[in-house]
Amino acid sequence: FNLDDINLAHLFLRLHNNERVTVFLNGRQVRQEGGHSPGYRWSPLGELGKLALRKGENVIAVVCEKGQHKTFVDAGLVELKPAK
C-alpha cells in the first residue's frame, strides 16, 4: 500500500483470526495476538507501528500459525477520523 502522508493520528490495526498471528510493517514486527477472536479486534497501532511506516510504498505481512483447525486471518490498517 502507498502513503502520501505518515502523520496519521488515529491509526488502528483491525484483526480477525482463529490462531496466533504476528503482524509486520515494512519488516518490523508491530503486533502479536494469540488465539481465536470471535470478531474483529481494533487495536491502536502504537508508536512502534507508526515508526515503521514511510512515505510511498509500504508492506504489511501477517503470519498466522497453523492450529488444529482450519486457519484464517483478516487484517488491515484503518485511520479513524473524528466526525464532523
Jmol script that loads the backbone (N, CA, C; Angstrom):
load data "model"
ATOM      1  N   PHE A   1       0.848  -1.173   0.000  1.00  0.00           N
ATOM      2  CA  PHE A   1       0.000   0.000   0.000  1.00  0.00           C
ATOM      3  C   PHE A   1       0.889   1.229   0.000  1.00  0.00           C
ATOM      4  N   ASN A   2       0.355   2.326  -0.502  1.00  0.00           N
ATOM      5  CA  ASN A   2       1.116   3.569  -0.600  1.00  0.00           C
ATOM      6  C   ASN A   2       0.539   4.631   0.327  1.00  0.00           C
ATOM      7  N   LEU A   3       1.428   5.420   0.907  1.00  0.00           N
ATOM      8  CA  LEU A   3       1.023   6.525   1.773  1.00  0.00           C
ATOM      9  C   LEU A   3       1.650   7.819   1.275  1.00  0.00           C
ATOM     10  N   ASP A   4       0.825   8.851   1.167  1.00  0.00           N
ATOM     11  CA  ASP A   4       1.335  10.179   0.829  1.00  0.00           C
ATOM     12  C   ASP A   4       1.772  10.925   2.083  1.00  0.00           C
ATOM     13  N   ASP A   5       1.166  10.557   3.217  1.00  0.00           N
ATOM     14  CA  ASP A   5       1.436  11.230   4.484  1.00  0.00           C
ATOM     15  C   ASP A   5       1.545  10.163   5.571  1.00  0.00           C
ATOM     16  N   ILE A   6       2.540  10.271   6.426  1.00  0.00           N
ATOM     17  CA  ILE A   6       2.674   9.294   7.516  1.00  0.00           C
ATOM     18  C   ILE A   6       2.286   9.896   8.868  1.00  0.00           C
ATOM     19  N   ASN A   7       1.777  11.118   8.865  1.00  0.00           N
ATOM     20  CA  ASN A   7       1.310  11.753  10.103  1.00  0.00           C
ATOM     21  C   ASN A   7      -0.155  11.389  10.329  1.00  0.00           C
ATOM     22  N   LEU A   8      -0.383  10.142  10.665  1.00  0.00           N
ATOM     23  CA  LEU A   8      -1.732   9.625  10.865  1.00  0.00           C
ATOM     24  C   LEU A   8      -1.985   9.521  12.365  1.00  0.00           C
ATOM     25  N   ALA A   9      -2.922  10.308  12.858  1.00  0.00           N
ATOM     26  CA  ALA A   9      -3.121  10.418  14.305  1.00  0.00           C
ATOM     27  C   ALA A   9      -3.815   9.208  14.923  1.00  0.00           C
ATOM     28  N   HIS A  10      -4.816   8.680  14.266  1.00  0.00           N
ATOM     29  CA  HIS A  10      -5.647   7.635  14.867  1.00  0.00           C
ATOM     30  C   HIS A  10      -5.628   6.387  13.995  1.00  0.00           C
ATOM     31  N   LEU A  11      -4.475   5.724  13.962  1.00  0.00           N
ATOM     32  CA  LEU A  11      -4.291   4.551  13.115  1.00  0.00           C
ATOM     33  C   LEU A  11      -4.500   3.284  13.939  1.00  0.00           C
ATOM     34  N   PHE A  12      -5.356   2.406  13.423  1.00  0.00           N
ATOM     35  CA  PHE A  12      -5.701   1.169  14.121  1.00  0.00           C
ATOM     36  C   PHE A  12      -5.396  -0.041  13.255  1.00  0.00           C
ATOM     37  N   LEU A  13      -5.050  -1.121  13.925  1.00  0.00           N
ATOM     38  CA  LEU A  13      -4.893  -2.418  13.281  1.00  0.00           C
ATOM     39  C   LEU A  13      -6.183  -3.181  13.535  1.00  0.00           C
ATOM     40  N   ARG A  14      -6.793  -3.679  12.458  1.00  0.00           N
ATOM     41  CA  ARG A  14      -8.037  -4.443  12.567  1.00  0.00           C
ATOM     42  C   ARG A  14      -7.726  -5.901  12.268  1.00  0.00           C
ATOM     43  N   LEU A  15      -7.999  -6.788  13.220  1.00  0.00           N
ATOM     44  CA  LEU A  15      -7.671  -8.211  13.078  1.00  0.00           C
ATOM     45  C   LEU A  15      -8.863  -9.099  13.392  1.00  0.00           C
ATOM     46  N   HIS A  16      -8.983 -10.159  12.626  1.00  0.00           N
ATOM     47  CA  HIS A  16      -9.923 -11.243  12.919  1.00  0.00           C
ATOM     48  C   HIS A  16      -9.184 -12.524  12.578  1.00  0.00           C
ATOM     49  N   ASN A  17      -9.035 -13.397  13.554  1.00  0.00           N
ATOM     50  CA  ASN A  17      -8.219 -14.595  13.339  1.00  0.00           C
ATOM     51  C   ASN A  17      -8.682 -15.716  14.257  1.00  0.00           C
ATOM     52  N   ASN A  18      -8.222 -16.936  13.952  1.00  0.00           N
ATOM     53  CA  ASN A  18      -8.563 -18.049  14.834  1.00  0.00           C
ATOM     54  C   ASN A  18      -7.334 -18.753  15.401  1.00  0.00           C
ATOM     55  N   GLU A  19      -6.159 -18.244  15.143  1.00  0.00           N
ATOM     56  CA  GLU A  19      -4.922 -18.775  15.717  1.00  0.00           C
ATOM     57  C   GLU A  19      -3.990 -17.602  15.997  1.00  0.00           C
ATOM     58  N   ARG A  20      -2.813 -17.880  16.555  1.00  0.00           N
ATOM     59  CA  ARG A  20      -1.838 -16.826  16.859  1.00  0.00           C
ATOM     60  C   ARG A  20      -1.398 -16.140  15.560  1.00  0.00           C
ATOM     61  N   VAL A  21      -1.373 -14.807  15.582  1.00  0.00           N
ATOM     62  CA  VAL A  21      -0.923 -14.041  14.422  1.00  0.00           C
ATOM     63  C   VAL A  21       0.190 -13.083  14.825  1.00  0.00           C
ATOM     64  N   THR A  22       1.081 -12.835  13.883  1.00  0.00           N
ATOM     65  CA  THR A  22       2.141 -11.847  14.040  1.00  0.00           C
ATOM     66  C   THR A  22       2.050 -10.910  12.847  1.00  0.00           C
ATOM     67  N   VAL A  23       2.060  -9.607  13.117  1.00  0.00           N
ATOM     68  CA  VAL A  23       1.904  -8.600  12.068  1.00  0.00           C
ATOM     69  C   VAL A  23       3.205  -7.820  11.933  1.00  0.00           C
ATOM     70  N   PHE A  24       3.629  -7.632  10.685  1.00  0.00           N
ATOM     71  CA  PHE A  24       4.840  -6.881  10.364  1.00  0.00           C
ATOM     72  C   PHE A  24       4.488  -5.727   9.438  1.00  0.00           C
ATOM     73  N   LEU A  25       5.130  -4.589   9.661  1.00  0.00           N
ATOM     74  CA  LEU A  25       5.058  -3.452   8.742  1.00  0.00           C
ATOM     75  C   LEU A  25       6.468  -3.150   8.278  1.00  0.00           C
ATOM     76  N   ASN A  26       6.676  -3.246   6.987  1.00  0.00           N
ATOM     77  CA  ASN A  26       7.991  -2.987   6.400  1.00  0.00           C
ATOM     78  C   ASN A  26       9.095  -3.775   7.108  1.00  0.00           C
ATOM     79  N   GLY A  27       8.785  -5.021   7.421  1.00  0.00           N
ATOM     80  CA  GLY A  27       9.776  -5.911   8.021  1.00  0.00           C
ATOM     81  C   GLY A  27       9.911  -5.828   9.527  1.00  0.00           C
ATOM     82  N   ARG A  28       9.208  -4.898  10.166  1.00  0.00           N
ATOM     83  CA  ARG A  28       9.277  -4.752  11.623  1.00  0.00           C
ATOM     84  C   ARG A  28       8.043  -5.365  12.276  1.00  0.00           C
ATOM     85  N   GLN A  29       8.258  -6.192  13.280  1.00  0.00           N
ATOM     86  CA  GLN A  29       7.121  -6.767  13.994  1.00  0.00           C
ATOM     87  C   GLN A  29       6.445  -5.670  14.804  1.00  0.00           C
ATOM     88  N   VAL A  30       5.135  -5.501  14.585  1.00  0.00           N
ATOM     89  CA  VAL A  30       4.402  -4.448  15.282  1.00  0.00           C
ATOM     90  C   VAL A  30       3.302  -4.985  16.192  1.00  0.00           C
ATOM     91  N   ARG A  31       2.950  -6.260  16.046  1.00  0.00           N
ATOM     92  CA  ARG A  31       1.896  -6.818  16.899  1.00  0.00           C
ATOM     93  C   ARG A  31       1.947  -8.331  16.874  1.00  0.00           C
ATOM     94  N   GLN A  32       1.589  -8.922  18.018  1.00  0.00           N
ATOM     95  CA  GLN A  32       1.393 -10.364  18.081  1.00  0.00           C
ATOM     96  C   GLN A  32       0.158 -10.603  18.935  1.00  0.00           C
ATOM     97  N   GLU A  33      -0.773 -11.357  18.404  1.00  0.00           N
ATOM     98  CA  GLU A  33      -2.025 -11.659  19.094  1.00  0.00           C
ATOM     99  C   GLU A  33      -2.194 -13.164  19.132  1.00  0.00           C
ATOM    100  N   GLY A  34      -2.714 -13.670  20.226  1.00  0.00           N
ATOM    101  CA  GLY A  34      -2.884 -15.109  20.340  1.00  0.00           C
ATOM    102  C   GLY A  34      -4.335 -15.534  20.315  1.00  0.00           C
ATOM    103  N   GLY A  35      -4.562 -16.720  19.833  1.00  0.00           N
ATOM    104  CA  GLY A  35      -5.860 -17.361  19.943  1.00  0.00           C
ATOM    105  C   GLY A  35      -6.953 -16.834  19.048  1.00  0.00           C
ATOM    106  N   HIS A  36      -8.122 -17.381  19.276  1.00  0.00           N
ATOM    107  CA  HIS A  36      -9.309 -17.102  18.471  1.00  0.00           C
ATOM    108  C   HIS A  36      -9.932 -15.773  18.869  1.00  0.00           C
ATOM    109  N   SER A  37     -10.383 -15.022  17.879  1.00  0.00           N
ATOM    110  CA  SER A  37     -11.170 -13.827  18.161  1.00  0.00           C
ATOM    111  C   SER A  37     -12.568 -14.059  17.593  1.00  0.00           C
ATOM    112  N   PRO A  38     -13.613 -13.843  18.388  1.00  0.00           N
ATOM    113  CA  PRO A  38     -14.971 -14.085  17.912  1.00  0.00           C
ATOM    114  C   PRO A  38     -15.417 -13.078  16.857  1.00  0.00           C
ATOM    115  N   GLY A  39     -14.683 -12.012  16.728  1.00  0.00           N
ATOM    116  CA  GLY A  39     -14.996 -10.980  15.741  1.00  0.00           C
ATOM    117  C   GLY A  39     -13.767 -10.124  15.524  1.00  0.00           C
ATOM    118  N   TYR A  40     -13.961  -9.001  14.864  1.00  0.00           N
ATOM    119  CA  TYR A  40     -12.829  -8.109  14.599  1.00  0.00           C
ATOM    120  C   TYR A  40     -12.403  -7.397  15.874  1.00  0.00           C
ATOM    121  N   ARG A  41     -11.086  -7.303  16.060  1.00  0.00           N
ATOM    122  CA  ARG A  41     -10.492  -6.527  17.151  1.00  0.00           C
ATOM    123  C   ARG A  41      -9.873  -5.275  16.528  1.00  0.00           C
ATOM    124  N   TRP A  42     -10.078  -4.163  17.167  1.00  0.00           N
ATOM    125  CA  TRP A  42      -9.488  -2.896  16.738  1.00  0.00           C
ATOM    126  C   TRP A  42      -8.491  -2.484  17.810  1.00  0.00           C
ATOM    127  N   SER A  43      -7.221  -2.390  17.441  1.00  0.00           N
ATOM    128  CA  SER A  43      -6.174  -2.029  18.391  1.00  0.00           C
ATOM    129  C   SER A  43      -5.391  -0.844  17.845  1.00  0.00           C
ATOM    130  N   PRO A  44      -5.121   0.165  18.681  1.00  0.00           N
ATOM    131  CA  PRO A  44      -4.276   1.265  18.216  1.00  0.00           C
ATOM    132  C   PRO A  44      -2.940   0.719  17.725  1.00  0.00           C
ATOM    133  N   LEU A  45      -2.461   1.245  16.613  1.00  0.00           N
ATOM    134  CA  LEU A  45      -1.208   0.746  16.048  1.00  0.00           C
ATOM    135  C   LEU A  45      -0.035   1.032  16.979  1.00  0.00           C
ATOM    136  N   GLY A  46      -0.060   2.151  17.656  1.00  0.00           N
ATOM    137  CA  GLY A  46       1.010   2.477  18.596  1.00  0.00           C
ATOM    138  C   GLY A  46       2.215   3.095  17.907  1.00  0.00           C
ATOM    139  N   GLU A  47       3.115   3.613  18.720  1.00  0.00           N
ATOM    140  CA  GLU A  47       4.288   4.319  18.191  1.00  0.00           C
ATOM    141  C   GLU A  47       5.214   3.405  17.399  1.00  0.00           C
ATOM    142  N   LEU A  48       5.402   2.176  17.856  1.00  0.00           N
ATOM    143  CA  LEU A  48       6.270   1.238  17.139  1.00  0.00           C
ATOM    144  C   LEU A  48       5.771   1.025  15.715  1.00  0.00           C
ATOM    145  N   GLY A  49       4.472   0.848  15.577  1.00  0.00           N
ATOM    146  CA  GLY A  49       3.889   0.664  14.248  1.00  0.00           C
ATOM    147  C   GLY A  49       3.993   1.909  13.398  1.00  0.00           C
ATOM    148  N   LYS A  50       3.734   3.062  13.993  1.00  0.00           N
ATOM    149  CA  LYS A  50       3.807   4.317  13.241  1.00  0.00           C
ATOM    150  C   LYS A  50       5.231   4.597  12.767  1.00  0.00           C
ATOM    151  N   LEU A  51       6.224   4.235  13.588  1.00  0.00           N
ATOM    152  CA  LEU A  51       7.621   4.437  13.188  1.00  0.00           C
ATOM    153  C   LEU A  51       8.020   3.542  12.021  1.00  0.00           C
ATOM    154  N   ALA A  52       7.320   2.430  11.846  1.00  0.00           N
ATOM    155  CA  ALA A  52       7.633   1.506  10.745  1.00  0.00           C
ATOM    156  C   ALA A  52       7.104   2.015   9.408  1.00  0.00           C
ATOM    157  N   LEU A  53       6.140   2.934   9.434  1.00  0.00           N
ATOM    158  CA  LEU A  53       5.559   3.450   8.192  1.00  0.00           C
ATOM    159  C   LEU A  53       6.485   4.458   7.533  1.00  0.00           C
ATOM    160  N   ARG A  54       6.376   4.550   6.224  1.00  0.00           N
ATOM    161  CA  ARG A  54       7.168   5.527   5.470  1.00  0.00           C
ATOM    162  C   ARG A  54       6.334   6.061   4.310  1.00  0.00           C
ATOM    163  N   LYS A  55       6.697   7.234   3.843  1.00  0.00           N
ATOM    164  CA  LYS A  55       6.027   7.787   2.662  1.00  0.00           C
ATOM    165  C   LYS A  55       6.314   6.892   1.473  1.00  0.00           C
ATOM    166  N   GLY A  56       5.312   6.757   0.613  1.00  0.00           N
ATOM    167  CA  GLY A  56       5.479   5.905  -0.558  1.00  0.00           C
ATOM    168  C   GLY A  56       5.009   4.489  -0.270  1.00  0.00           C
ATOM    169  N   GLU A  57       5.734   3.527  -0.815  1.00  0.00           N
ATOM    170  CA  GLU A  57       5.323   2.124  -0.728  1.00  0.00           C
ATOM    171  C   GLU A  57       5.615   1.516   0.639  1.00  0.00           C
ATOM    172  N   ASN A  58       4.623   0.815   1.180  1.00  0.00           N
ATOM    173  CA  ASN A  58       4.722   0.098   2.447  1.00  0.00           C
ATOM    174  C   ASN A  58       4.232  -1.324   2.240  1.00  0.00           C
ATOM    175  N   VAL A  59       4.702  -2.225   3.091  1.00  0.00           N
ATOM    176  CA  VAL A  59       4.293  -3.626   3.006  1.00  0.00           C
ATOM    177  C   VAL A  59       3.781  -4.074   4.368  1.00  0.00           C
ATOM    178  N   ILE A  60       2.593  -4.684   4.375  1.00  0.00           N
ATOM    179  CA  ILE A  60       2.077  -5.324   5.584  1.00  0.00           C
ATOM    180  C   ILE A  60       2.137  -6.832   5.348  1.00  0.00           C
ATOM    181  N   ALA A  61       2.672  -7.549   6.324  1.00  0.00           N
ATOM    182  CA  ALA A  61       2.756  -9.009   6.239  1.00  0.00           C
ATOM    183  C   ALA A  61       2.175  -9.587   7.521  1.00  0.00           C
ATOM    184  N   VAL A  62       1.412 -10.661   7.376  1.00  0.00           N
ATOM    185  CA  VAL A  62       0.770 -11.291   8.523  1.00  0.00           C
ATOM    186  C   VAL A  62       1.061 -12.783   8.485  1.00  0.00           C
ATOM    187  N   VAL A  63       1.546 -13.300   9.599  1.00  0.00           N
ATOM    188  CA  VAL A  63       1.796 -14.735   9.733  1.00  0.00           C
ATOM    189  C   VAL A  63       0.747 -15.282  10.691  1.00  0.00           C
ATOM    190  N   CYS A  64       0.025 -16.297  10.254  1.00  0.00           N
ATOM    191  CA  CYS A  64      -0.976 -16.949  11.095  1.00  0.00           C
ATOM    192  C   CYS A  64      -0.535 -18.387  11.305  1.00  0.00           C
ATOM    193  N   GLU A  65      -0.275 -18.750  12.560  1.00  0.00           N
ATOM    194  CA  GLU A  65       0.214 -20.095  12.861  1.00  0.00           C
ATOM    195  C   GLU A  65      -0.874 -21.133  12.633  1.00  0.00           C
ATOM    196  N   LYS A  66      -0.471 -22.274  12.132  1.00  0.00           N
ATOM    197  CA  LYS A  66      -1.394 -23.379  11.883  1.00  0.00           C
ATOM    198  C   LYS A  66      -1.748 -24.051  13.194  1.00  0.00           C
ATOM    199  N   GLY A  67      -3.041 -24.189  13.437  1.00  0.00           N
ATOM    200  CA  GLY A  67      -3.516 -24.864  14.638  1.00  0.00           C
ATOM    201  C   GLY A  67      -4.160 -26.191  14.283  1.00  0.00           C
ATOM    202  N   GLN A  68      -5.037 -26.651  15.143  1.00  0.00           N
ATOM    203  CA  GLN A  68      -5.713 -27.924  14.921  1.00  0.00           C
ATOM    204  C   GLN A  68      -6.865 -27.805  13.931  1.00  0.00           C
ATOM    205  N   HIS A  69      -7.330 -26.605  13.697  1.00  0.00           N
ATOM    206  CA  HIS A  69      -8.468 -26.386  12.812  1.00  0.00           C
ATOM    207  C   HIS A  69      -8.014 -25.610  11.579  1.00  0.00           C
ATOM    208  N   LYS A  70      -8.943 -25.384  10.667  1.00  0.00           N
ATOM    209  CA  LYS A  70      -8.627 -24.539   9.515  1.00  0.00           C
ATOM    210  C   LYS A  70      -8.258 -23.153  10.036  1.00  0.00           C
ATOM    211  N   THR A  71      -7.251 -22.580   9.429  1.00  0.00           N
ATOM    212  CA  THR A  71      -6.711 -21.310   9.898  1.00  0.00           C
ATOM    213  C   THR A  71      -7.170 -20.172   8.990  1.00  0.00           C
ATOM    214  N   PHE A  72      -7.526 -19.048   9.596  1.00  0.00           N
ATOM    215  CA  PHE A  72      -7.854 -17.865   8.804  1.00  0.00           C
ATOM    216  C   PHE A  72      -7.371 -16.620   9.525  1.00  0.00           C
ATOM    217  N   VAL A  73      -7.153 -15.579   8.733  1.00  0.00           N
ATOM    218  CA  VAL A  73      -6.818 -14.269   9.282  1.00  0.00           C
ATOM    219  C   VAL A  73      -7.278 -13.208   8.289  1.00  0.00           C
ATOM    220  N   ASP A  74      -7.787 -12.113   8.814  1.00  0.00           N
ATOM    221  CA  ASP A  74      -8.115 -10.938   8.023  1.00  0.00           C
ATOM    222  C   ASP A  74      -7.523  -9.764   8.783  1.00  0.00           C
ATOM    223  N   ALA A  75      -6.720  -8.968   8.116  1.00  0.00           N
ATOM    224  CA  ALA A  75      -6.037  -7.863   8.788  1.00  0.00           C
ATOM    225  C   ALA A  75      -6.031  -6.631   7.898  1.00  0.00           C
ATOM    226  N   GLY A  76      -6.024  -5.481   8.524  1.00  0.00           N
ATOM    227  CA  GLY A  76      -5.936  -4.246   7.773  1.00  0.00           C
ATOM    228  C   GLY A  76      -5.592  -3.087   8.685  1.00  0.00           C
ATOM    229  N   LEU A  77      -5.182  -1.997   8.077  1.00  0.00           N
ATOM    230  CA  LEU A  77      -4.917  -0.754   8.798  1.00  0.00           C
ATOM    231  C   LEU A  77      -6.043   0.214   8.493  1.00  0.00           C
ATOM    232  N   VAL A  78      -6.521   0.890   9.528  1.00  0.00           N
ATOM    233  CA  VAL A  78      -7.641   1.805   9.375  1.00  0.00           C
ATOM    234  C   VAL A  78      -7.306   3.100  10.099  1.00  0.00           C
ATOM    235  N   GLU A  79      -7.514   4.221   9.420  1.00  0.00           N
ATOM    236  CA  GLU A  79      -7.371   5.518  10.081  1.00  0.00           C
ATOM    237  C   GLU A  79      -8.768   6.017  10.435  1.00  0.00           C
ATOM    238  N   LEU A  80      -9.008   6.197  11.723  1.00  0.00           N
ATOM    239  CA  LEU A  80     -10.293   6.727  12.168  1.00  0.00           C
ATOM    240  C   LEU A  80     -10.181   8.236  12.282  1.00  0.00           C
ATOM    241  N   LYS A  81     -11.121   8.914  11.649  1.00  0.00           N
ATOM    242  CA  LYS A  81     -11.131  10.375  11.681  1.00  0.00           C
ATOM    243  C   LYS A  81     -12.336  10.842  12.481  1.00  0.00           C
ATOM    244  N   PRO A  82     -12.190  11.929  13.241  1.00  0.00           N
ATOM    245  CA  PRO A  82     -13.315  12.445  14.022  1.00  0.00           C
ATOM    246  C   PRO A  82     -14.479  12.835  13.111  1.00  0.00           C
ATOM    247  N   ALA A  83     -15.694  12.623  13.607  1.00  0.00           N
ATOM    248  CA  ALA A  83     -16.886  13.028  12.856  1.00  0.00           C
ATOM    249  C   ALA A  83     -16.933  14.548  12.780  1.00  0.00           C
ATOM    250  N   LYS A  84     -17.461  15.033  11.680  1.00  0.00           N
ATOM    251  CA  LYS A  84     -17.570  16.493  11.503  1.00  0.00           C
ATOM    252  C   LYS A  84     -18.943  16.971  11.873  1.00  0.00           C
TER     253      LYS A  84
END
end "model"
wireframe off; spacefill off
backbone 0.3
color backbone group
